Amino acid sequence: MSTTNHIALPLELKNTMIVHARKELPNECCGVLTGRHGKIERAIPMTSTQPSTDSYFMDPEEQIRVYSAMEKKGESLLGIYHSHPEGPSHPSGLDIQLAFHPDAVYFIVSLKDRTKPEVRAFRIQQQNVTEIMINLIA
């Protein structure tokens, strides 16, 4: 994944993340974004093993299955997404602390305004947060 300040995201996948976030209310949702050659192609909803309104923990066994399948398809982990059911679309302190994939882009779906979900993207490297502009594509 390049270190540019922009990332292309298919509108369909943005909508997939929003639908997943709404489905998991009142808890946070979580998932991964995969693709090839730096192009996001799939959003894969994941199971949070400890459903909570302010944190998520991806099921480790499910992660192994998804990552293995991803590698077999020649895909890479390009992004990780989760929701903030009541909070802002900015990484929390816990989000920053648990950002273990420095090459991934972290997407946050805020449902604070239920009528206008907000999706923002960030690169989190060594506890430093940089916003990445999202270019929606058809």
Secondary structure, DSSP 8 states (H G I E B T S, - for coil): ----SEEEEEHHHHHHHHHHHHHHTTS--EEEEEEETTEEEEEEEE-BSS--SS---B-HHHHHHHHHHHHHTT-EEEEEEEEESSS-SS--HHHHHT---TTSEEEEEE-SSTTS-EEEEEEEETTEEEEEEEEEE-
